[in-house]
């Protein structure tokens, strides 16, 4: 399953933030009605598309993904890939990025389904 998808098979394309705002507001109002609350009390919270990158970086870190892999996923160059190391280490970390994004997708799927995701942070898995 694709984490950022409208049909579960292909990635989102051709979408704009305004449409996403409308969908998010509609879903929030539906959830309030489902629990017997007033849907009109829901007000949109200002956000930017960049917030999705920040959330992904923070939460994948919480799931045990190494900082240099998070940076590779976000296409950032700093930390371990900056300076001399970055000049000589040209790895794209493709398998690590795939694993990180699969872990993130499983976490997101658990948040939006009736089942919890089977995601354990790597530090905890090593201790188990």
WONORKA-V397923 format. One record per residue. SS is DSSP state (H for helix, E for strand, L for the rest). D_LAST is the distance of its C-alpha to the last C-alpha in whole Angstrom. Layout:
# WONORKA-V397923
SS;D_LAST  SS;D_LAST
This chain:
# WONORKA-V397923
L;28  L;29  L;28  L;31  E;33  L;36  L;36  L;32  L;34  L;35  E;35  L;37  L;40  L;43  L;42  L;43  H;41  H;44  H;43  H;40  H;41  H;43  H;40  H;38  H;40  H;41  H;38  H;37  H;41  H;40  H;37  H;39  H;41  H;39  L;38  L;41  L;42  L;45  H;44  H;46  H;44  L;42  L;43  L;41  L;39  L;40  L;38  L;38  L;37  H;35  H;33  H;31  H;30  H;29  H;27  H;25  H;25  H;23  H;21  H;20  H;19  H;17  L;15  L;14  L;17  L;19  H;22  H;24  H;23  H;24  H;27  H;28  H;27  H;30  L;32  L;32  L;33  L;32  H;30  H;28  H;31  L;34  H;36  H;36  H;33  H;34  H;37  H;36  L;32  L;34  L;30  L;30  L;26  H;27  H;24  H;22  H;24  H;24  H;20  H;20  H;23  H;21  H;18  H;21  H;23  H;20  H;19  H;23  H;24  H;21  H;24  H;27  L;26  L;26  L;22  L;19  L;18  L;14  L;13  L;10  L;11  H;10  H;9  H;6  H;5  H;6  H;4  L;0
